[in-house]
Amino acid sequence: MALLSTGKGDLTLNCYPKVSASIQQPWDAADIYLIEQAALGDYPAIINDQWGALSVHASQQGRQNYTWSDSFCSHQAIKENLEKLPKEQLSLNQLDKGIIELPQASDTLWIQCPKSFDQLHWWLLLAFEQLGPGINVSIAGMAKHIPIKWLNWLQLHNDNYIQHPIKKKARLIEFNLSARLPELKRLKTYPGPDEKPISALPGVFSRDHMDIGSRFFIHHLQQLPPLSGKVVDLGCGNGLLSIAALMNGSDNLIEMILCDDSSLALKAASDNLNLRNQANAQLHHTDALLSVLGPVDTILCNPPFHTGNRISTAAAERMFSQSSKLLSSNGQLLIIANRHLGYKPLLKKDFKNISTVASDSKFVIYRCSNPK
Ligand SMILES: C[S@@+](CC[C@H](N)C(=O)[O-])C[C@H]1O[C@@H](n2cnc3c(N)ncnc32)[C@H](O)[C@@H]1O
């Protein structure tokens, strides 16, 4: 448990999954900048709160609030941190995922800056469509993650733009939404391994083009013996690997299960599978494999190597250790690893047998198993 002292009060917070505050603090300087400097309004809508610092603060200030996050792990952190508040400080908090639907009462928007500009653009367009022009928007993020061209764009397309000085390496920008926001290509599409379209909304991994690691994985997947039984696409993104798995095996011999931390990734995967008449797949909004029941025959994984904007193998490590517990005695984890991330020592902690299926100068595909 970590204590965050701000000029507006103290907050007790945890990360989800729990990690020591000496490794990862459940807030950043951008959260503190928003809390201490931005106008909160009577009914704030909070977008992209990673651990709950903003939602807990709004509740402590007695505000009913709307909180949106795409991430399962963030939802868990926000819920657990709100539950720690004394009853009299717990305001009504609507926690949402999927496509943002702002309550009509919203009068301010607090945004923790996302990684992708399309995502930020889309959130502002949704706010404009749902609430009209004029609403107060405050965006904060670490300065190194907000390119100057984003700032110029925000200034050009909104009213009363204020850029506050950088504080503890964080930026805070405030403005009123305007009708000058340009349109955005919300759904982007490229051809999948079966030449049918693969589409996704902003924020989903590799929505503009097929990731080169996924392409390498799919190519070699087609050359493996056909898959059958329970097959999990772990960290499924837009569902690309599930589509390849179903092409490699026979539909009625595969029970396909897709897991992702991102609710919009699951929406994209579901839409992409439906387009291929594969509506029977199970979808899990979860951390790694938490909600999946074993035993599982094959797990396919192109692991994430970021947490927010930081390079981190923490989620991948959870994926490996949960996979080893869930696989059947002759089950296999097939993973594609970026060579520079050095996954092999991590995999060795959980698997007795690790063989190389294919490799090139950038990637290695490992087959991992624990035969009994
Ligand atoms: C490198 S992308 C791979 C996406 C897709 N499988 C592909 O190959 O194009 C990793 C995916 O893992 C998801 N992810 C990140 N952390 C996760 C977690 N803790 N549990 C489940 N999925 C997670 C991300 O949202 C992302 O969709």
The ligand as an ORCA input file, in Angstrom:
! r2SCAN-3c Opt
* xyz 0 1
  C       1.952     -7.677    -28.718
  S       0.188     -7.550    -28.611
  C      -0.330     -8.993    -29.555
  C      -1.692     -8.870    -30.152
  C      -2.075     -9.982    -31.145
  N      -2.012    -11.276    -30.508
  C      -1.164     -9.948    -32.351
  O      -0.270    -10.797    -32.461
  O      -1.320     -9.036    -33.188
  C      -0.094     -7.987    -26.934
  C      -1.548     -7.952    -26.465
  O      -1.557     -8.307    -25.060
  C      -2.550     -7.543    -24.413
  N      -2.218     -7.501    -22.971
  C      -1.384     -6.653    -22.318
  N      -1.353     -6.948    -21.008
  C      -2.184     -7.994    -20.827
  C      -2.580     -8.740    -19.691
  N      -2.102     -8.467    -18.489
  N      -3.470     -9.747    -19.873
  C      -3.974    -10.030    -21.106
  N      -3.636     -9.344    -22.212
  C      -2.752     -8.343    -22.078
  C      -2.506     -6.199    -25.104
  O      -3.716     -5.479    -24.915
  C      -2.256     -6.611    -26.565
  O      -3.476     -6.769    -27.263
*
